[in-house]
Amino acid sequence: MFGAKAKLKNAQKAKQLLIEKNALSDSYYSIKSKEHIIFPLKKKISSKLFDLVEEKFNEKKEKPGNLKDLLKGKLLDVEIDKLKRSYDLLGSVAILEIDEEFRKHEKVIAKALLDSNPNIKTVLRKDAGHEGTFRTQKMRFLAGIKTKEAVHVENGVKIKLDVEKVYFSPRLSTERKRISGLVKPGENVLVMFSGCAPYPCVISKNTKAKEIVGIEINPVGHKYGIENVKLNKLKNVILINGDVKDDVPALAEKGLTFERIVMPAPHNADSFIKEALMVAKKGTKIHFYDFLHKDEFSEAKRKVDSACKQMKRKWKKIRLVKCGQHAPRTYRVCLDFEVLN
């Protein structure tokens, strides 16, 4: 096809002329060298600003549309408006939440999501809520490559996991970065309920902590945690497959203490505050997570205060941080506090 070959110093004027004459093709990429640029033409046109040449241009691929546009004509407009279009993306695995009334369209929705984002290779749907001791969630495969294993990247680390067998929230990426930003050089850190080790890996990769110990009861989560430590070539992470109720007292019996303790299990973390205090010393910082209604944030303080009184420990609040919305008017919060004795 024909092109307009212009010197780089004339490129802007030549392009403007081609646009004004409706001669510039937007279906092909221009070709640029050190001295010239060749614009693809819809029709031949002459000018002193460029020479006409014949050239083979690369065709532009059509950009994928958004999910709403791709569903037009496949779902009713009123259905599209009501559909939950947000999703979690773990590596190349997208996880949708589809209400019961739209399940009959789930394959169409999944295919549209694949078409809307070239980085998505697999689409799953949440098939149930978080259940059991391990807080895992059933997933239904909908489209793409049939897998439930993902490699998620955040805060400089790779996190590999089976999204159905291991609890993990990509929405806590910012919170994990916040915690790692608080860790001082030389600290020993305990992560209770460490899962596939996102907190230990992020802290190890981004701080000068001396040692990070993680405890996880789910054997599959622990297996992936071990793999993630190796995957990220981390040397100061120790992972224990066990129950916090048993393993933390065992650490205390050995005289081990930590300068920082992270408790990322918001559903029932208050029942483990006493264990955290067993391995806390004067000055230890503890990050206690909870799910609370916006009018009940003071409950986090009450729970910490109650446990500290039972253990005869004094404490002070550092800050209360909202770490994301869990449900309408309900938030995941983190109470950062310091042990004073």
C-alpha positions in Angstrom: 0.0 0.0 0.0 1.0 3.6 -0.4 2.7 5.6 2.4 3.9 9.2 2.9 7.6 9.2 3.8 8.6 12.4 5.6 11.7 13.5 7.4 11.3 13.5 11.2 11.6 17.3 11.3 8.6 17.5 9.0 6.6 14.7 10.6 4.1 16.8 12.6 3.3 19.1 9.7 2.9 16.1 7.3 0.6 14.2 9.7 -1.5 17.3 10.2 -1.9 17.7 6.4 -2.8 14.0 5.9 -5.5 14.3 8.6 -7.0 17.5 7.1 -7.1 15.7 3.7 -8.6 12.6 5.2 -5.7 10.6 3.8 -4.2 9.1 6.9 -5.2 5.5 7.6 -5.8 4.7 11.3 -6.0 0.9 10.6 -2.2 0.5 10.2 0.9 1.4 12.2 3.3 4.0 10.9 6.9 3.0 10.3 9.6 5.0 12.0 13.4 5.0 11.5 16.2 7.2 12.7 15.6 9.9 10.0 12.2 9.2 8.5 8.6 8.2 9.3 6.2 6.6 6.8 2.5 7.2 7.4 0.0 4.7 6.0 -2.4 6.2 3.5 -6.0 5.6 2.6 -5.5 7.4 -0.7 -2.7 8.9 -2.7 -1.9 12.6 -2.0 1.1 14.8 -3.0 3.0 17.3 -1.0 6.5 18.8 -0.7 6.5 17.6 2.9 6.8 13.9 2.0 7.5 11.4 -0.8 5.0 8.8 -1.9 6.4 5.2 -1.4 5.0 1.7 -1.5 5.4 -0.1 1.8 4.0 -3.1 3.8 2.4 -1.8 7.0 1.4 -3.8 10.1 -2.3 -3.8 10.7 -3.6 -2.6 14.1 -5.5 -5.2 16.1 -8.8 -4.1 17.3 -8.7 -3.2 21.0 -11.0 -5.4 23.2 -14.1 -3.6 24.4 -15.1 -3.5 28.1 -17.3 -6.1 29.6 -20.5 -4.0 29.3 -20.0 -3.4 25.6 -19.2 -7.0 24.9 -22.4 -8.2 26.5 -24.7 -5.9 24.5 -26.9 -7.9 22.3 -26.3 -11.0 24.4 -28.0 -9.9 27.6 -30.8 -7.4 28.1 -29.7 -3.8 28.9 -31.5 -4.1 32.3 -29.6 -7.3 33.0 -26.3 -5.7 32.1 -27.0 -2.8 34.4 -27.8 -5.2 37.4 -24.8 -7.5 36.7 -21.8 -7.4 39.1 -19.0 -6.5 36.7 -16.1 -6.4 39.3 -13.9 -9.4 39.7 -10.7 -10.4 41.5 -7.7 -11.1 39.3 -5.0 -13.4 40.6 -2.3 -13.6 37.9 -4.2 -14.7 34.8 -7.1 -16.1 36.8 -10.3 -14.0 37.0 -12.8 -14.8 39.7 -16.4 -13.6 39.2 -19.3 -13.3 41.6 -22.5 -14.0 39.7 -25.9 -13.8 41.4 -28.3 -16.7 41.0 -30.5 -14.9 38.6 -27.7 -14.6 36.1 -26.2 -18.1 36.4 -28.0 -19.1 33.1 -25.8 -16.5 31.4 -22.5 -17.4 33.2 -20.7 -18.9 30.2 -21.6 -15.9 28.0 -20.4 -13.5 30.7 -17.2 -15.5 31.2 -16.4 -15.5 27.5 -17.0 -11.7 27.3 -14.6 -11.2 30.2 -12.0 -13.3 28.5 -12.4 -11.1 25.4 -12.3 -7.9 27.4 -8.8 -8.4 28.9 -6.0 -10.2 27.1 -4.2 -10.8 30.4 -7.1 -13.1 31.6 -6.6 -16.7 30.6 -9.0 -18.4 33.0 -12.4 -17.4 34.4 -13.9 -19.0 37.6 -17.0 -18.2 39.5 -17.4 -18.2 43.3 -19.6 -21.2 44.0 -20.0 -20.7 47.8 -18.9 -18.5 50.6 -15.7 -19.0 52.7 -16.2 -22.2 54.7 -14.6 -24.3 57.4 -11.5 -23.9 59.5 -9.4 -23.2 56.4 -11.8 -20.4 55.1 -11.6 -21.9 51.6 -14.1 -21.2 48.9 -15.5 -23.5 46.2 -14.9 -22.3 42.6 -16.7 -23.3 39.3 -14.7 -23.2 36.1 -16.4 -21.2 33.4 -14.0 -20.4 30.5 -10.4 -20.3 29.2 -7.6 -22.6 30.4 -9.0 -25.1 32.9 -7.0 -24.5 36.1 -7.5 -23.2 39.6 -3.9 -22.5 40.2 -2.6 -19.0 39.8 0.7 -17.1 40.2 -0.2 -13.6 41.6 2.4 -10.8 41.7 2.3 -8.0 44.2 4.8 -5.9 46.2 7.7 -7.4 44.4 6.9 -11.1 45.2 5.3 -14.0 43.3 2.5 -15.8 45.2 1.5 -19.2 43.8 -1.7 -20.9 45.1 -4.7 -23.0 44.3 -7.5 -20.4 44.6 -10.0 -23.1 45.7 -7.9 -24.8 48.4 -6.1 -21.8 49.9 -7.5 -18.6 51.4 -6.0 -15.5 49.8 -7.2 -12.0 49.1 -5.5 -9.8 46.5 -7.4 -6.9 47.9 -5.1 -6.9 50.9 -2.0 -6.0 48.7 -2.0 -2.4 50.0 -2.4 -3.6 53.6 0.5 -6.0 53.3 2.6 -3.2 51.8 1.6 -0.9 54.8 2.6 -3.5 57.3 6.0 -4.1 55.6 6.6 -0.4 55.7 6.3 -0.4 59.5 8.9 -3.2 60.0 12.2 -2.0 61.4 15.6 -3.5 60.6 16.4 -6.5 62.8 12.9 -7.2 63.9 11.7 -10.7 64.5 8.1 -11.0 63.1 5.4 -13.6 63.8 2.6 -14.0 61.2 -0.3 -16.0 62.6 -2.6 -17.7 60.0 0.1 -17.2 57.3 -1.7 -19.1 54.5 0.4 -19.4 51.4 2.8 -16.9 53.0 1.9 -13.6 51.4 2.7 -11.6 54.5 6.0 -13.4 55.2 7.1 -13.1 51.6 6.2 -9.4 51.3 7.8 -8.5 54.6 11.0 -10.6 53.8 11.3 -9.1 50.3 10.7 -5.5 51.3 12.3 -5.1 54.7 15.5 -5.9 56.7 13.6 -8.0 59.2 15.9 -10.5 61.0 13.4 -13.4 60.8 9.8 -14.0 59.9 7.9 -17.0 61.3 4.6 -18.0 59.8 2.1 -20.5 61.3 -0.7 -22.0 59.1 -3.0 -24.9 59.9 -4.1 -25.6 56.3 -1.5 -28.2 54.9 -2.2 -27.1 51.3 -1.7 -23.5 52.2 1.5 -24.4 54.0 2.8 -26.4 51.0 2.2 -23.4 48.7 3.9 -21.1 51.4 7.0 -23.3 51.3 7.0 -23.1 47.5 6.6 -19.3 47.5 9.5 -18.9 49.9 11.6 -20.9 47.4 10.1 -19.1 44.4 11.1 -15.7 45.8 14.5 -17.0 47.0 13.9 -15.8 50.6 16.3 -16.8 53.3 14.8 -15.5 56.6 11.3 -17.1 56.5 10.4 -20.1 58.7 7.0 -21.6 58.1 5.2 -24.0 60.5 2.3 -26.2 59.5 0.3 -26.2 62.7 -2.4 -24.7 65.0 -1.7 -21.3 66.5 -3.3 -22.5 69.7 -0.6 -25.2 70.1 2.4 -23.8 68.3 2.6 -20.3 69.8 2.6 -21.6 73.4 5.3 -24.0 72.3 7.4 -21.0 71.0 6.7 -19.2 74.3 8.0 -22.2 76.3 11.3 -21.9 74.3 11.5 -18.3 75.4 11.0 -16.9 71.9 9.5 -13.4 71.6 8.8 -11.1 68.6 9.0 -7.4 68.0 6.0 -7.5 65.7 3.0 -9.9 65.4 0.5 -9.9 62.5 -2.9 -11.5 63.0 -4.7 -11.5 59.6 -7.7 -13.7 60.5 -10.5 -11.2 61.0 -13.4 -13.6 61.6 -12.1 -14.9 64.9 -8.7 -13.3 65.6 -9.9 -12.0 69.0 -9.8 -15.6 70.3 -6.1 -15.7 69.6 -5.0 -12.4 71.2 -3.9 -14.2 74.4 -1.6 -16.4 72.3 -0.1 -13.4 70.7 0.6 -11.8 74.1 2.4 -15.0 75.2 5.2 -14.2 72.7 5.1 -10.4 73.0 7.5 -8.4 75.1 7.6 -4.8 76.2 7.4 -2.7 73.0 6.0 -5.4 70.7 3.7 -4.1 68.0 0.6 -6.2 67.3 -1.7 -5.9 64.2 -5.1 -7.2 65.1 -7.7 -7.6 62.3 -11.5 -7.7 62.6 -14.6 -7.4 60.6 -16.7 -4.6 62.1 -19.8 -2.5 61.3 -18.8 1.2 60.8 -20.7 2.1 64.1 -18.9 -0.6 66.0 -15.2 0.1 65.4 -14.7 0.5 69.2 -15.3 -3.3 69.5 -11.8 -3.9 68.3 -10.4 -1.9 71.2 -12.8 -3.7 73.6 -11.6 -7.1 72.5 -7.9 -6.2 72.8 -8.5 -4.6 76.2 -10.4 -7.7 77.5 -7.6 -10.1 76.4 -4.9 -7.8 77.8 -6.6 -7.6 81.2 -6.8 -11.4 81.4 -3.1 -11.7 80.6 -2.3 -8.7 82.9 -0.7 -6.8 80.1 -0.9 -3.1 79.5 -1.3 -1.7 76.0 -1.9 1.4 74.0 -3.6 2.0 70.7 -1.4 3.3 67.9 -4.0 3.5 65.1 -7.1 1.9 63.6 -7.0 1.4 59.9 -9.8 0.5 57.5 -8.4 -2.2 55.1 -11.4 -2.5 52.7 -15.1 -3.0 52.7 -16.4 -6.5 53.5 -20.1 -5.8 53.1 -22.4 -2.7 53.2 -21.3 -0.6 56.1 -19.0 -3.4 57.3 -15.2 -3.1 57.0 -12.1 -5.1 57.6 -10.1 -3.1 60.1 -6.7 -3.4 61.7 -6.0 -2.2 65.2 -2.3 -1.5 65.6 -1.3 -1.5 69.2 1.8 -1.6 71.4 2.4 -3.9 74.4 3.6 -1.7 77.3 4.9 -4.3 79.8 
